[in-house]
Amino acid sequence: MRQIRLFINEYLSWVIFEMFLISFIIVLYWLDGFTGINTMIYSIIISMLLLGAFLGAKFITRRSYYNAIIRKPTKMEDALIRNVRTSEQKRSSDFMRDLYSLHQNEVQTLYATQHRQLNFMNQWVHQMKTPISVINLLLQEEGELDKRSVREEVDKIQRGLDAVLVNARLGTFEEDMHIERVGLKSLTQQIVTDHKRLFITNGVFPVISIDERLVVATDPKWMKIVIGQFITNAVKYTFGEGKRVYLSAEHTKKGFELTIRDEGVGIPASDLKRVTRAFFTGENGRLTGESTGMGLYIADEVCGKLGHPLAIKSEVGKGTAVKILFTNGEMGEADAEERNPKTEADNENL
């Protein structure tokens, strides 16, 4: 019954127009002097029969379509209308299939994001138990409190909190992004200063080799996070006193390339292609037991969104080099006294 109502609502205006057209033709013949009433009645009956046959055929071809759209859906697959016959139905069916595919892609993306967030939070909560437990043990010890050890554990918690906030902000990256022109050396020096305690604690020295004149267009807040992550990894996986982390920039055919190179343990070749995957820790992640597998993933995501291609090269036992390409950099002007292409920091001036 609902199919019939839908059909009537769809074709009622068309039937009224046909009735008007037949009436107009009859009046036209009558004004022209035609007075054959039987012929007029015969013409009306034939027209009505043809119209009824046409509408009946239309209803038959559209009945399956009506059944599909009036049935209460129980799952998303019900949106896929099958057994279409007319070109209009086919176009509607194609539209619904495209819409269904779009919906499925959005659902899968949302599910993957939620799954990633849940896994990350579970790992983060588990890892935060370690520094909190260490702090509790330090507080329970008799005698003077070891402030340096407490500070180290607090730094771990702080870095963990920063990672959570960054991971949460990735979903609204475009709203949070602000591109501006910044001096690459001053930005790098600021990041190194922010990580001075990490360098001092691990006995690793930063060496900055970047021209003062080099200016790049980027988001300084996000680049601090990216470069900071690479510095943290470089220091964390560099074992031994007196080793260095080199931060340098050079001009290439594609643009200016910032390199963060360490003298650490290096990344095995089997892990190198997977280090930017979410939650991948690899062999090195098991050395410290603190890796979430999200740091390089976040860095790779941010570099991709900012348009700075990222490349990682490594050799086991010799270290790792991370390269960030700035295709829109240029050499600006700087005073001669400010041009200091190489800077090596020590424990005192960090």
C-alpha positions, 0 to 999 in steps of 0.5 A: 500500500505504501508503494502505491501511495509513493507512486501516486505522489510521484506521478499525480502531477503528471496524470493531471497534466495528461488530463489537461492536455486531453481536455485541451485537444477536445476543446480545440476540436470542438471549436473547430466545428467537430461535433462527433460525440462518440468519436470524442468518447472513444478518444478519451477511453483510448487515451485513458487506457493507454495512460493506465497501461503506461502507469501500470508498467511504470509501477511494475518497474519501480515497485522493487525500488519502492520496497527498498526505500520504504523498508526500515534499515537494520544495517548500513548495507541496506542502503545498497539498492539492488535490482534497479531497472531505470536509469534514474534508479541506477544513478540513485543506486550508484550515489548510495554506493558512493555514499556508503563507501565514503561512510565506511572510510570515515568509520574505519578512519575513526576506528583506527584513530580511537584504537590508536588512542586507546593503545597509546593511553594504555602504554602511557599509563603503564610507563608512567607507573615506573617514574612514580614508583621510583619517586615513591621509593626515593621519598621512603629512603632515609636521609637527604632526598636525591633531588637529581634523581627526582628531577629525572623522573619528573622529566620523564613524566613531563615528556610523557604528558607532552607526548599525550597532548601532542598525540591528541592535537594531531586530530586538529592539526590544521586548526593548530598550524601556524606557518611563519619564517624562522631562523633555523639555527636559533630554533635549533639552539632553543630546542637544545637548551630546552633539553639541556638536562637530558644532555647533561644527565647522559653525558652527551654533547650537542654540536650545532653546525647551521648558518645564522642566515638560513631562514625556513617557513614552518610552524616553529611550535610543531617543529620544536616537537619534531626536532625535540623528539629526534634529539631525545631519541639520539641521546636516549640511544647513545650509550657512553660518556663524551659522545656527541649529537650533531645538528647541521644544515646543508643546501641540496638540489631540493632545498635545505636539509637539516640533519640530526646525527648521533653516535648511538647504537643505530637502528637494525636494517630490519626495523628501519622501514617500520620505525615510523609506524604507530606503536613500533618499538623494535629492538632498540625499544627493548633496550630502555623499556621506555619506548611507546613507539609513538615518537617517530610516528608523531614526528613523521605525521607532523613532517608530512602535514607541514610538507617537510619530507623526512628520511632516516638512515642508520647503521648498527653500532655507528649511529642514526641520521635523521634528515628533514628537508625544507623546500622553502628555505633561503639565505637571509642577511646576518651581521658578520659577528652573528655568523657562527657556523659551528657551535659546540656546547658543554655541560656548563653552557648548556 
